[in-house]
Amino acid sequence: MQRLDAVIIGGGIAGLWTLAALRAGGYAAILLEREGLGAKQTLASQGIIHGGTKYALQGSLTGAAQAIAQMPARWQAALQGKEAADLSAANMLSAHQYLWTTQTAGGKLTAFFAGKLMRSRMQRLNDAELPAFLPPHFGGHAYALAEPVLDIVSILHCFAEQYADFILTDANWQRDGDVLFIGDRQFLPTHWIYTAGEANGELSAASQQIRPLNMVALRLPQSVPDIFGHCLGMSDKPKITITTHLFDWQQAEGDKVYWIGGQPAEEGVGRTRDAQIAAVRRLLLETLPWWAQDAQLLSYINDDSRYICVALNRAEGAAEGKRPDLPTVTQNGKDITAYPTKLAFAPLVADQIAALLSAPQFVSEAVFTDKVRIAPYLWQ
């Protein structure tokens, strides 16, 4: 029987960052994932490393806003190879995410931003600085946020390549008391760390809540400009959030998708596919009205076969059904259960988990030899 300091159950971003942190701290730690790395919530995320702008927009400069404001710097350090999680080989899809306003909302929101003292966090763009998806004189206002958008698949590859000896995907494992069984092998971990998202509910005694989404992928040719950002209407909450990704991460020259979240994903829960497509189409034409003047772009929007609706669940620490602002990390004896709440919080989750562990006691050489598998995108 092999002794371990920790076994991590769940190969999403929280589990992977925790594995990197623990290995760097001298812990004999392994990670098990029943599917491919990133399956479900991590690959469903839009890759946005939030830095607190959302909280400030809603007038909530709380401890949560301060905590998440530190996250872009942590991720930037990782991208420079200066964190335990070395992401220097990962790709950045966009150095900024953008906010743009509709023509009717522009004046109101310009005053709103000034009132919230947002100048240090966002830059107003003139026509020469607009991203490709916004035409000059489009009628609203545009802002660049210092919050990058990352290629999640490339991040998963970083972890897979660096920690292949300690990661098992498509893992068939059982727990009997304190003993971990993987095939005919037996391990005795000091700590069991659950970062398995919704599966935590069946694996751990910690309470969770599920908040569903109905996200939409719109499949488009490579010629369509990339979009990374939020369109704001007459409130402080985005009307739509769009990021751009390859349809198949193994085909760099293939189609792309607009991955559509935010308000339509939340309000679309329970809608039929036809109703959700109709709602998203209306919203696209409302927030990108110049597309209606381009016959080719309009044909893409009007083609129902290009839309893929993806129902998914956000698993979070219990918060009375409300959206948690911070990660949830709980301990029950040898078990630690974590919900990162947001992709950006992965470094903080790893810190909080590491702080709960006893000092490392064991040394582990390479544990696994199987090839690490990355999960496909949810729209494939």
C-alpha positions as CSV (number, residue, x, y, z in Angstrom):
1,M,0.0,0.0,0.0
2,Q,1.4,3.4,-1.0
3,R,1.1,6.3,1.4
4,L,0.1,9.7,0.0
5,D,-0.3,13.1,1.6
6,A,-3.4,13.9,-0.5
7,V,-5.6,12.6,-3.3
8,I,-7.5,15.2,-5.2
9,I,-10.8,14.1,-6.8
10,G,-11.8,16.2,-9.8
11,G,-9.8,17.4,-12.7
12,G,-11.2,20.9,-13.2
13,I,-9.2,24.1,-12.7
14,A,-9.5,24.1,-8.9
15,G,-8.2,20.6,-8.6
16,L,-5.4,21.1,-11.1
17,W,-4.2,24.3,-9.5
18,T,-4.3,22.6,-6.1
19,L,-2.3,19.7,-7.4
20,A,0.4,22.2,-8.7
21,A,0.5,24.0,-5.4
22,L,0.7,20.9,-3.3
23,R,3.4,19.3,-5.5
24,A,5.4,22.6,-5.3
25,G,5.0,22.5,-1.5
26,G,6.5,19.0,-1.3
27,Y,3.3,17.0,-0.9
28,A,2.9,13.5,-2.3
29,A,-0.3,14.3,-4.1
30,I,-2.2,12.8,-7.0
31,L,-5.3,13.8,-8.9
32,L,-8.1,11.5,-10.2
33,E,-10.7,12.5,-12.9
34,R,-13.5,10.2,-14.0
35,E,-13.8,11.9,-17.4
36,G,-11.3,14.1,-19.2
37,L,-9.6,17.1,-17.7
38,G,-11.8,20.2,-17.6
39,A,-15.1,18.2,-18.2
40,K,-18.2,20.2,-17.5
41,Q,-17.8,23.4,-15.5
42,T,-14.2,24.3,-16.4
43,L,-14.6,23.9,-20.1
44,A,-18.0,25.5,-19.9
45,S,-16.4,28.7,-18.4
46,Q,-15.8,31.5,-20.8
47,G,-12.1,31.9,-19.8
48,I,-12.6,35.3,-18.4
49,I,-10.3,36.2,-15.5
50,H,-12.6,38.5,-13.6
51,G,-11.0,41.3,-11.6
52,G,-14.0,42.7,-9.7
53,T,-15.4,45.1,-12.3
54,K,-18.8,43.4,-12.1
55,Y,-19.0,44.0,-8.3
56,A,-18.0,47.6,-8.8
57,L,-20.6,48.1,-11.5
58,Q,-23.2,46.9,-9.1
59,G,-21.9,49.2,-6.4
60,S,-20.6,46.4,-4.2
61,L,-16.9,47.1,-3.3
62,T,-16.9,44.5,-0.6
63,G,-14.3,42.0,0.6
64,A,-15.4,39.8,-2.3
65,A,-14.5,42.5,-4.8
66,Q,-11.2,43.0,-3.1
67,A,-10.4,39.3,-3.2
68,I,-11.2,38.8,-6.9
69,A,-9.4,42.0,-7.7
70,Q,-6.1,40.2,-6.8
71,M,-6.8,37.3,-9.2
72,P,-5.7,38.8,-12.5
73,A,-2.3,39.4,-11.1
74,R,-2.0,35.8,-9.8
75,W,-3.0,34.5,-13.3
76,Q,-0.6,36.9,-15.0
77,A,2.2,35.6,-12.7
78,A,1.2,32.0,-13.7
79,L,1.3,33.0,-17.4
80,Q,4.9,34.3,-16.8
81,G,5.9,31.0,-15.1
82,K,6.1,32.7,-11.6
83,E,3.4,30.7,-9.9
84,A,3.3,27.1,-8.7
85,A,0.9,26.6,-11.6
86,D,3.2,27.3,-14.5
87,L,1.0,28.4,-17.4
88,S,3.7,30.0,-19.5
89,A,2.8,27.7,-22.4
90,A,-0.9,28.7,-22.3
91,N,-2.5,31.0,-24.8
92,M,-4.3,34.3,-24.1
93,L,-7.3,34.7,-26.4
94,S,-7.6,38.4,-25.5
95,A,-5.6,40.7,-23.2
96,H,-8.9,42.6,-22.5
97,Q,-12.5,41.9,-22.3
98,Y,-14.7,44.7,-23.6
99,L,-17.8,46.4,-22.5
100,W,-19.9,48.1,-25.1
101,T,-23.2,49.9,-24.7
102,T,-26.2,50.2,-26.9
103,Q,-26.9,53.7,-28.4
104,T,-29.8,54.3,-25.9
105,A,-27.7,53.3,-22.9
106,G,-24.5,55.1,-23.8
107,G,-25.0,58.5,-22.0
108,K,-26.5,57.0,-18.9
109,L,-23.7,54.5,-18.4
110,T,-20.9,57.0,-19.2
111,A,-22.2,59.0,-16.2
112,F,-22.6,55.8,-14.2
113,F,-19.0,54.7,-14.8
114,A,-17.7,58.1,-13.8
115,G,-19.7,58.1,-10.7
116,K,-18.3,54.7,-9.7
117,L,-14.7,56.0,-10.2
118,M,-14.0,53.2,-12.7
119,R,-11.3,54.9,-14.7
120,S,-8.5,53.0,-13.1
121,R,-10.2,49.7,-14.1
122,M,-11.4,50.5,-17.6
123,Q,-10.3,52.6,-20.6
124,R,-12.8,54.4,-22.8
125,L,-12.0,53.6,-26.4
126,N,-12.1,56.0,-29.4
127,D,-13.0,54.8,-32.9
128,A,-9.3,54.0,-33.7
129,E,-9.0,51.7,-30.7
130,L,-12.2,49.7,-31.2
131,P,-11.9,45.9,-31.4
132,A,-12.8,44.4,-34.8
133,F,-16.3,43.4,-33.9
134,L,-17.3,47.0,-33.2
135,P,-17.6,49.3,-36.3
136,P,-16.6,53.0,-36.1
137,H,-19.5,55.2,-35.1
138,F,-21.5,52.2,-34.0
139,G,-23.6,54.6,-31.8
140,G,-22.7,53.5,-28.3
141,H,-19.6,53.6,-26.1
142,A,-16.8,51.0,-25.7
143,Y,-14.5,50.3,-22.8
144,A,-11.5,47.9,-22.4
145,L,-11.2,46.1,-19.1
146,A,-7.8,44.9,-17.8
147,E,-9.2,41.4,-17.4
148,P,-7.8,38.8,-19.8
149,V,-9.6,36.0,-21.5
150,L,-7.6,32.7,-21.6
151,D,-7.7,29.6,-23.7
152,I,-8.9,27.0,-21.2
153,V,-7.8,24.1,-23.3
154,S,-4.2,25.3,-23.5
155,I,-4.2,25.7,-19.7
156,L,-5.4,22.1,-19.3
157,H,-2.6,21.0,-21.6
158,C,-0.1,22.9,-19.3
159,F,-1.2,20.8,-16.3
160,A,-1.4,17.6,-18.3
161,E,2.1,17.9,-19.6
162,Q,3.7,19.0,-16.3
163,Y,1.9,16.6,-14.0
164,A,1.2,13.5,-16.2
165,D,2.9,11.3,-13.7
166,F,0.4,12.3,-11.0
167,I,-2.9,12.6,-13.0
168,L,-5.2,9.7,-13.9
169,T,-8.1,10.6,-16.3
170,D,-11.0,8.2,-17.1
171,A,-10.2,6.9,-13.6
172,N,-12.1,4.0,-12.1
173,W,-11.5,4.3,-8.3
174,Q,-13.2,3.3,-5.1
175,R,-12.9,4.5,-1.5
176,D,-13.2,2.1,1.4
177,G,-12.8,3.9,4.7
178,D,-9.5,5.7,4.4
179,V,-8.1,3.4,1.6
180,L,-8.2,4.3,-2.1
181,F,-8.4,1.5,-4.6
182,I,-7.4,2.0,-8.2
183,G,-7.6,-1.4,-10.0
184,D,-5.4,-3.7,-8.0
185,R,-3.4,-0.8,-6.5
186,Q,-4.0,0.5,-3.0
187,F,-3.2,3.9,-1.6
188,L,-3.6,5.5,1.9
189,P,-4.0,9.3,1.6
190,T,-3.8,11.5,4.7
191,H,-6.2,14.0,3.1
192,W,-9.1,13.5,0.6
193,I,-9.7,16.7,-1.4
194,Y,-12.9,17.0,-3.4
195,T,-12.9,19.5,-6.3
196,A,-15.3,17.5,-8.5
197,G,-18.0,20.2,-9.0
198,E,-21.5,18.7,-9.1
199,A,-20.1,15.2,-8.3
200,N,-19.0,16.6,-4.9
201,G,-22.6,16.1,-3.9
202,E,-22.3,12.3,-4.0
203,L,-18.7,12.1,-2.9
204,S,-18.6,14.5,0.0
205,A,-20.7,15.3,3.0
206,A,-20.4,19.1,2.4
207,S,-23.6,20.8,1.3
208,Q,-23.9,22.3,-2.2
209,Q,-26.3,24.1,-4.4
210,I,-27.0,23.7,-8.1
211,R,-27.8,26.7,-10.3
212,P,-28.6,25.7,-13.9
213,L,-27.7,27.5,-17.1
214,N,-28.8,27.2,-20.7
215,M,-25.8,28.5,-22.7
216,V,-25.7,28.7,-26.4
217,A,-22.8,28.2,-28.9
218,L,-23.2,29.8,-32.3
219,R,-21.0,28.1,-34.9
220,L,-19.4,30.5,-37.3
221,P,-16.7,30.5,-40.0
222,Q,-13.2,31.8,-39.1
223,S,-13.8,35.0,-41.1
224,V,-16.3,36.4,-38.5
225,P,-14.5,38.8,-36.0
226,D,-13.8,37.5,-32.5
227,I,-15.9,38.9,-29.6
228,F,-14.7,38.9,-26.0
229,G,-17.0,40.9,-23.7
230,H,-20.3,42.1,-22.4
231,C,-23.0,44.4,-23.8
232,L,-24.7,46.6,-21.2
233,G,-28.2,47.9,-21.6
234,M,-30.0,50.2,-19.2
235,S,-28.8,48.4,-16.1
236,D,-25.6,47.5,-14.4
237,K,-25.9,43.8,-15.4
238,P,-24.7,42.6,-18.9
239,K,-27.4,41.9,-21.4
240,I,-25.1,39.3,-23.0
241,T,-21.6,37.9,-22.5
242,I,-19.9,36.5,-25.6
243,T,-16.5,34.9,-25.9
244,T,-15.0,33.2,-29.0
245,H,-13.4,29.8,-29.2
246,L,-12.5,27.1,-31.7
247,F,-15.4,24.7,-32.4
248,D,-12.9,21.8,-32.0
249,W,-9.7,22.6,-30.2
250,Q,-7.9,19.9,-32.2
251,Q,-8.7,21.8,-35.5
252,A,-7.0,25.2,-35.4
253,E,-8.2,26.1,-38.9
254,G,-11.8,24.9,-38.4
255,D,-14.9,26.8,-37.4
256,K,-15.2,29.0,-34.3
257,V,-18.1,29.5,-31.9
258,Y,-19.5,32.4,-30.1
259,W,-20.1,31.0,-26.6
260,I,-23.0,33.0,-25.2
261,G,-23.7,33.4,-21.5
262,G,-24.8,35.9,-19.0
263,Q,-28.5,37.0,-19.0
264,P,-29.7,34.7,-21.8
265,A,-28.1,31.7,-20.2
266,E,-29.8,32.3,-16.9
267,E,-33.2,33.3,-18.3
268,G,-33.1,30.5,-20.8
269,V,-33.3,27.7,-18.2
270,G,-36.4,25.6,-19.1
271,R,-36.9,27.0,-22.5
272,T,-37.2,24.8,-25.5
273,R,-34.4,24.8,-28.0
274,D,-36.5,26.8,-30.5
275,A,-37.4,29.4,-27.9
276,Q,-33.9,29.8,-26.6
277,I,-32.5,30.2,-30.2
278,A,-35.2,32.8,-30.9
279,A,-34.4,34.7,-27.7
280,V,-30.6,34.7,-28.4
281,R,-31.1,35.8,-32.0
282,R,-33.2,38.8,-30.9
283,L,-30.5,39.7,-28.3
284,L,-27.7,39.4,-30.8
285,L,-29.5,41.7,-33.2
286,E,-30.3,44.1,-30.4
287,T,-26.7,44.2,-29.1
288,L,-24.9,43.9,-32.5
289,P,-27.5,45.8,-34.7
290,W,-25.1,46.5,-37.5
291,W,-25.2,42.7,-38.3
292,A,-28.7,43.3,-39.7
293,Q,-27.1,45.4,-42.4
294,D,-24.7,42.7,-43.5
295,A,-26.4,40.0,-45.6
296,Q,-23.7,37.3,-44.8
297,L,-23.7,37.9,-41.1
298,L,-27.5,38.1,-41.0
299,S,-27.7,34.7,-42.7
300,Y,-25.5,33.2,-40.0
301,I,-27.7,34.5,-37.2
302,N,-30.9,33.4,-39.0
303,D,-29.6,29.8,-39.5
304,D,-31.0,27.7,-36.7
305,S,-28.7,24.8,-37.5
306,R,-25.7,26.9,-36.3
307,Y,-27.0,27.1,-32.8
308,I,-26.2,24.5,-30.1
309,C,-27.9,24.9,-26.7
310,V,-26.0,23.5,-23.8
311,A,-27.8,22.9,-20.5
312,L,-25.4,22.7,-17.6
313,N,-25.3,23.0,-13.8
314,R,-23.2,25.3,-11.7
315,A,-22.3,23.5,-8.5
316,E,-21.4,25.8,-5.7
317,G,-21.2,25.9,-2.0
318,A,-24.6,26.3,-0.4
319,A,-25.6,30.0,-0.2
320,E,-29.4,29.8,0.1
321,G,-29.7,29.6,-3.6
322,K,-28.0,33.0,-4.1
323,R,-24.9,33.5,-6.2
324,P,-21.9,33.1,-3.9
325,D,-19.3,35.9,-4.2
326,L,-16.3,33.9,-2.9
327,P,-15.1,30.3,-3.1
328,T,-16.3,27.7,-0.5
329,V,-13.8,25.5,1.1
330,T,-14.9,23.2,4.0
331,Q,-13.1,20.6,6.1
332,N,-14.6,17.5,7.7
333,G,-11.9,15.4,9.3
334,K,-9.7,14.1,6.5
335,D,-12.0,15.4,3.8
336,I,-11.8,18.8,2.3
337,T,-14.4,20.0,-0.2
338,A,-14.0,23.0,-2.5
339,Y,-16.1,25.0,-4.9
340,P,-14.2,27.8,-6.7
341,T,-17.4,29.7,-7.6
342,K,-15.4,31.3,-10.5
343,L,-12.6,30.2,-12.7
344,A,-10.6,33.2,-11.6
345,F,-10.6,32.0,-8.0
346,A,-8.6,28.8,-8.6
347,P,-5.4,30.2,-7.1
348,L,-7.2,31.3,-3.9
349,V,-8.9,27.9,-3.6
350,A,-5.5,26.2,-3.8
351,D,-4.1,28.6,-1.1
352,Q,-7.1,27.8,1.2
353,I,-6.8,24.1,0.8
354,A,-3.0,24.1,1.4
355,A,-3.6,26.0,4.6
356,L,-5.8,23.2,5.9
357,L,-3.3,20.4,5.4
358,S,-0.9,18.9,7.8
359,A,2.8,19.1,6.9
360,P,3.9,16.8,4.1
361,Q,5.2,13.4,5.2
362,F,5.6,11.2,2.1
363,V,7.6,11.2,-1.1
364,S,6.0,9.9,-4.3
365,E,7.7,9.2,-7.6
366,A,5.8,8.8,-10.8
367,V,2.4,7.1,-10.0
368,F,0.7,6.9,-13.4
369,T,1.8,6.1,-16.9
370,D,-1.5,6.5,-18.8
371,K,-1.8,9.4,-21.3
372,V,-3.8,12.3,-19.8
373,R,-7.0,13.1,-21.7
374,I,-8.5,16.5,-22.2
375,A,-12.3,16.6,-22.4
376,P,-14.0,18.0,-25.5
377,Y,-15.9,21.2,-25.5
378,L,-19.5,20.9,-24.3
379,W,-20.9,22.0,-27.7
380,Q,-19.1,19.2,-29.6
